[in-house]
Amino acid sequence: MQKTVHPDTRALAIDDVSKIYMQWQRSGKVKDILKNLMCPEKKEIKALDHLSLEVQRGEFLAYAGANGAGKSTTIKILSGILQPTSGKVEVLGMSPAAGRIELMKRVGVLFGQRTELWWDHPVITSYEWKKAVWNIPNEVYERNLRMVTELLDLGDILHTFARELSLGQRMRADLGMLLLHDPEVIFLDEPTLGLDVLAKRQMIAFLKRFNREKGTTIVVTSHDMDDLEEMAQRIILLSNGKIAFDGSFDALRQAQGSLCRINITTGDSNHPCLDGMKYISSDGNVHIFEFDRTQTGMRELLGKLAHLNSVEDIEIKKAPIEGVIANLYLSWKNPQSQCGL
């Protein structure tokens, strides 16, 4: 049951929202050409299925799910790009469909594979264009330009043509442009997609700092669960347009039985055999196993290791969130499958 809160504390509210697409069906066979023209078949695709959720002001929410789960559809509905088939949506107390222009003055949206930068102009030209078209007050623009230039390290690229930027530079420039008008809510759809390790770390560090210091509400989608865990405090997992999980990353791990990884360093490259533990991989003489703490206690684990003669070192840590969620996806796809160890 959802907790009732005062409306003033909510940044986003989605109430019983469904989004249905109609998809034309064609066989692709020559003999069916006439049939496809005269009596085309349509298939109902339910992207969102009576979805309800709330996000409080200042929250950093990870919004995840397998391909086709409804993540991007939700972001597009929240930003007014799409309208729901049924249900009610509010962003900062406003309807995205009815007041999109006014809402966009308070919201920022970034899609990882799209850019608002003018391709054949320096980055600063796009920024100045936004200032003029959006009527951003000069003091607000100058303050935010200084902030994004410093925190996103844009000084060397402000006067570079957008088409000459690397993907990481373009993503930073796009994020800087998104923040020029002081948005209260930010929607980020795959913001780290395709970035190298350094660019990804810079992006994540900036978003965490921005959320912490400015109190801006951030909703981010990504397929990289480790990135999401590093950024957000709360995660919502979608499955077939419905919420399958809503909570913290620690609670998500507990839902899968407290999976842990153990790195065992031995005297040779042959990995040991350990009952009740799942072998993952080896790197030289370091061997990685996975186990469930609710099924294998520490005393039992140490007892298994004590019988090995070649153990030189062990390291126990939480299982990567990627593996936990992969197990969940598999269990949702096939409820009869055993996704544990």
C-alpha positions in Angstrom: 0.0 0.0 0.0 1.4 3.4 -0.9 2.0 6.0 1.8 -0.2 9.1 1.7 1.8 12.3 1.6 1.0 16.0 1.4 0.8 17.0 -2.3 3.3 19.8 -1.7 6.0 17.2 -1.0 5.5 15.4 -4.3 7.5 16.1 -7.4 5.8 13.4 -9.5 2.5 11.5 -9.1 1.3 8.8 -11.5 -2.1 7.4 -10.7 -3.4 4.3 -12.4 -1.8 5.1 -15.8 -2.0 2.9 -18.8 -0.5 3.4 -22.2 -1.6 1.2 -25.1 -0.2 1.2 -28.6 -1.8 -0.4 -31.6 0.7 -2.3 -33.7 0.0 -3.4 -37.3 0.7 -7.1 -38.0 2.0 -8.2 -41.3 3.1 -11.7 -42.3 5.8 -10.6 -44.8 4.6 -13.2 -47.3 3.8 -12.3 -50.9 0.6 -14.3 -50.8 -0.7 -12.2 -47.9 -0.2 -8.8 -49.5 -3.9 -8.4 -50.4 -5.0 -9.6 -47.0 -2.7 -7.1 -45.3 -4.1 -4.3 -47.4 -7.8 -5.1 -47.2 -8.0 -6.6 -43.7 -5.0 -5.6 -41.7 -4.6 -7.1 -38.3 -3.8 -5.0 -35.3 -2.1 -6.1 -32.0 -2.6 -4.3 -28.7 0.7 -3.4 -27.0 0.3 -2.4 -23.4 3.4 -0.4 -22.5 2.1 0.7 -19.1 -0.5 -1.3 -17.2 -2.3 0.6 -14.4 0.9 2.1 -13.1 0.9 4.1 -9.9 3.9 5.7 -8.2 5.0 8.9 -6.3 8.4 10.6 -6.2 9.1 13.1 -3.5 10.9 16.4 -4.0 14.7 15.9 -3.8 14.6 12.2 -4.5 17.1 10.5 -6.8 15.2 7.6 -8.3 16.5 4.9 -10.5 13.9 3.6 -13.0 14.8 0.4 -14.6 13.5 -2.7 -16.4 14.2 -5.0 -19.3 13.8 -3.7 -22.9 10.1 -3.0 -23.5 9.2 -2.7 -19.8 7.9 0.8 -20.2 10.7 3.0 -18.9 11.0 5.4 -21.8 7.3 5.6 -22.2 7.0 6.7 -18.6 9.6 9.5 -19.1 7.9 10.7 -22.3 4.5 10.8 -20.5 6.0 12.7 -17.6 7.6 15.2 -19.9 4.4 15.7 -22.0 5.8 14.1 -25.2 3.2 11.3 -25.0 -0.2 11.2 -23.4 -1.5 8.3 -21.4 -4.4 6.2 -22.7 -5.9 6.4 -19.2 -5.0 7.6 -15.7 -3.7 10.8 -14.2 -0.2 12.3 -14.2 1.1 15.3 -12.3 4.6 16.8 -12.3 5.1 19.6 -9.8 1.4 19.7 -9.4 0.9 20.3 -13.2 -0.5 18.2 -16.0 2.2 17.5 -18.5 -0.3 17.2 -21.3 -2.3 20.4 -20.5 0.6 22.7 -19.5 3.6 21.3 -21.3 5.1 24.7 -22.2 4.9 26.1 -18.7 6.1 22.8 -17.2 9.2 22.7 -19.4 10.3 25.9 -17.8 10.6 23.9 -14.5 11.8 20.5 -15.9 14.8 19.2 -17.8 14.9 16.2 -20.1 17.9 14.4 -21.6 17.8 11.4 -23.9 21.2 9.7 -24.2 21.2 9.4 -28.0 19.8 12.8 -28.8 21.2 16.3 -28.6 19.8 19.8 -28.5 23.1 21.3 -29.5 23.4 23.0 -32.8 25.6 20.6 -34.8 27.5 23.2 -36.9 27.9 25.8 -34.2 30.0 26.2 -31.0 28.5 24.9 -27.8 28.2 28.4 -26.4 26.0 29.4 -29.3 23.4 26.7 -28.4 23.5 28.0 -24.8 22.9 31.6 -25.8 20.1 30.5 -28.1 18.4 28.7 -25.2 18.8 31.8 -23.0 17.1 34.0 -25.6 14.3 31.6 -26.6 13.5 30.5 -23.0 13.7 34.0 -21.6 16.2 32.9 -18.9 17.0 36.0 -16.7 20.6 37.1 -17.3 21.6 36.6 -13.6 20.2 33.0 -13.6 21.9 32.2 -16.9 25.3 33.6 -15.9 25.2 31.8 -12.5 24.3 28.5 -14.0 26.7 28.9 -16.9 29.6 29.4 -14.4 28.3 26.4 -12.4 28.1 23.9 -15.3 31.3 25.1 -16.8 33.2 24.4 -13.5 31.5 21.2 -12.4 31.2 19.6 -15.8 34.6 20.8 -17.0 33.3 22.6 -20.0 35.8 25.4 -20.3 37.8 23.8 -23.1 34.8 22.9 -25.2 32.4 25.9 -25.0 33.8 27.3 -28.2 34.1 23.9 -30.0 31.6 22.9 -32.7 29.2 20.3 -31.4 30.0 18.0 -34.3 33.7 17.9 -33.2 32.9 16.7 -29.7 33.5 13.2 -28.4 30.4 11.4 -27.1 31.5 12.1 -23.5 32.0 15.7 -24.2 28.7 16.0 -26.0 26.8 14.4 -23.1 28.4 16.8 -20.6 27.6 19.8 -22.9 24.0 18.5 -23.3 23.6 18.1 -19.5 25.0 21.6 -19.0 22.5 23.0 -21.5 19.7 21.2 -19.7 20.5 22.9 -16.4 20.7 26.5 -17.6 17.1 27.3 -16.7 17.3 25.9 -13.1 15.0 22.9 -13.5 13.3 21.5 -10.4 13.0 18.0 -11.9 15.4 16.3 -14.3 14.5 13.2 -16.4 17.6 11.4 -17.8 17.1 8.5 -20.2 20.3 6.4 -20.5 22.6 9.4 -19.8 25.7 7.1 -19.5 25.0 5.0 -22.6 28.2 4.6 -24.7 30.4 6.7 -22.3 33.9 5.5 -21.4 34.8 4.8 -17.8 36.2 8.3 -17.1 33.3 10.1 -18.7 30.8 7.9 -16.9 32.5 8.6 -13.5 32.4 12.4 -14.2 28.7 12.2 -15.1 27.7 10.2 -12.0 29.8 12.3 -9.6 28.2 15.5 -11.0 24.6 14.2 -10.8 25.1 13.0 -7.2 26.5 16.3 -6.2 23.8 18.3 -8.0 21.1 16.3 -6.3 22.7 16.6 -2.9 23.5 20.3 -3.0 20.6 21.7 -5.1 17.9 19.3 -3.9 16.8 18.7 -7.5 14.6 15.7 -8.1 16.3 13.3 -10.5 14.7 10.3 -12.3 17.2 8.3 -14.3 16.8 5.2 -16.5 19.7 2.9 -17.5 20.5 -0.7 -18.3 23.7 -0.3 -16.3 22.6 -1.4 -12.8 25.9 -0.7 -11.2 25.7 2.9 -12.3 22.2 3.2 -11.0 23.2 1.8 -7.6 26.0 4.3 -7.4 23.7 7.2 -8.2 20.3 6.6 -6.7 18.9 5.8 -3.2 15.7 4.2 -4.5 15.0 1.9 -7.4 11.8 1.0 -9.2 11.9 -2.1 -11.5 9.3 -2.4 -14.2 8.1 -5.7 -15.7 5.5 -5.7 -18.5 4.4 -2.1 -17.7 3.9 -2.8 -13.9 6.0 -2.1 -10.9 7.7 -5.4 -9.8 9.9 -3.8 -7.2 10.1 -0.5 -5.4 12.6 0.1 -2.6 16.3 0.4 -1.8 19.1 -1.5 -3.5 19.8 -3.4 -0.2 16.2 -4.5 -0.1 16.5 -5.6 -3.7 19.4 -7.8 -2.8 17.5 -9.2 0.1 14.6 -10.1 -2.2 17.0 -12.4 -4.0 18.3 -14.0 -0.9 21.3 -11.9 0.0 23.7 -13.0 -2.7 27.4 -12.6 -2.1 30.6 -13.1 -4.1 33.7 -14.6 -2.7 37.1 -14.3 -4.4 39.4 -17.2 -3.5 43.1 -16.9 -4.2 44.8 -20.3 -4.5 48.3 -21.5 -5.4 47.4 -22.5 -8.9 45.0 -21.7 -11.7 42.7 -24.7 -11.2 39.6 -23.6 -9.4 38.4 -25.6 -6.4 35.1 -27.4 -6.2 32.8 -26.1 -3.5 29.4 -27.7 -2.8 26.5 -25.2 -2.5 28.5 -22.4 -4.2 28.2 -21.3 -7.8 31.4 -21.0 -9.7 31.5 -17.7 -11.7 34.9 -17.3 -13.3 38.7 -17.3 -12.7 41.4 -14.8 -13.4 44.8 -16.6 -13.1 44.8 -18.0 -9.6 41.8 -15.9 -8.3 38.5 -17.7 -8.5 35.1 -16.1 -8.0 32.2 -18.0 -6.5 28.6 -16.9 -5.6 26.6 -18.0 -2.6 23.5 -17.1 -0.7 24.1 -16.1 2.9 20.6 -17.2 3.9 21.5 -20.8 2.8 25.3 -20.9 3.5 26.3 -19.3 6.8 29.8 -17.9 7.5 30.7 -20.9 9.8 29.7 -23.4 7.1 31.5 -21.3 4.4 34.8 -21.2 6.5 34.4 -24.9 7.1 34.3 -25.6 3.4 37.4 -23.4 2.8 39.3 -25.0 5.7 39.3 -28.3 3.7 41.2 -26.7 0.8 44.9 -26.9 1.0 45.8 -24.3 -1.5 43.9 -21.3 -0.3 46.1 -18.2 0.1 43.5 -15.4 0.5 39.8 -14.8 0.4 37.6 -11.7 -0.1 33.9 -11.6 0.5 31.6 -8.8 -0.9 28.1 -8.2 -2.1 27.1 -9.7 -5.4 27.0 -7.1 -8.3 23.5 -5.7 -8.6 23.6 -6.7 -12.3 23.5 -10.4 -11.3 20.7 -9.9 -8.8 18.5 -8.1 -11.3 19.3 -10.6 -14.1 18.0 -13.3 -11.8 14.8 -11.3 -11.2 14.3 -10.7 -14.9 14.6 -14.4 -15.5 12.2 -15.3 -12.7 9.6 -12.8 -14.0 9.9 -14.2 -17.5 9.6 -17.7 -16.3 8.0 -18.0 -12.9 8.6 -21.7 -12.8 12.4 -21.4 -13.3 14.7 -21.6 -10.3 16.9 -18.6 -10.5 18.8 -19.1 -7.3 21.9 -21.1 -6.7 
